């Protein structure tokens, strides 16, 4: 199993995303949850966020999950389907509710941020080996999952262990670590997530979460602990992102054969040597942030979209940054990504022009005004 996207084994949809989505309540005003007078209803969930962003970018996507046979479940399925996502793989549970959560408007990384989850015993927590069809799970060229699912229940963890076990015919497996310490009741999360990541073909992890979970500092240390995935993407916050990519049998492990273009990033090391890494880094964009929640999911969606298109490493990272910027500049978990033509035009900028980009609210709705220089 290599990191390439195999279009012959999996001719159906482009991507399958597996995971819990919840009805999300966003505050009408800043402040503590105790002081917020009202909330607006929307949707949120790491994997469904990726599914919606990929569908909005023009890919065929299926979301696989479980929701309650309740009004919130109806809302989730309808809202996600409205993005163009195939929801035929979603099972309805008559005995368990759809998860919901409330959050404040502050950055998750700050002490002022509050999240109140009501997901214990949710329909999604009952996902387990045997409860979901491999006709759905393996229907795509790529299967995207995250570490959040593993934290929901012992059954969910067993499912994740099964999916990350390397097996003939498995689609390219993308895994976003998504370390959420509060979801792991017994403190085992860090070790479990490292084990699961080792079974994936493509891994996304934040430099900050790797430091918190595994005590690893810097991309090279993370790569040393995770040599198994053909592609490792280390998100470095405002500093940008780095992809470590191993060539397998002369094939660039993170691309569809026949890709095109040059993304204009910085690469070093190991090209042409089987088992060696090519390392590519791209700086982040300057963004006028409205809310940071969902940006990591958006980055993954942009990177995966470019992977499906066979683009080179630097272009994949730039597409990740642009899709993340679309979410960073809206209050909810999902932004409207730029059109493919606009995104490709920005990705093709030279390094100097890329460095002068500054993106603010509403930037994806315009075509020629995105580039703002000091």
Secondary structure by P-SEA (a helix, b strand, c coil): ccccccccccccccccccccccbbbbbccccccccccccccccccaaaaaaaaaaaabbbbbbbbcccccaaaaaaaaaaaaaccccccbbbbccbbbbbbcccccccccccbbbbbccccccccccccccccccccccccbbbbccccccccaaaaaaaaaaacccccccbbbbccccccccccccaaaaaaaaaaaaccbbbbbaaaaaaccccccaaaaaaacccccbbbbbcccccbbbbbbbccccccccccbbbbbcccccccccccccccbbbbbbbcccccccccaaaaaaaaaaaaaaaacccaaaaaaaaaaaaaaaaaccccccccccaaaaaaaaaccaaaaaacccccccccccccccccc
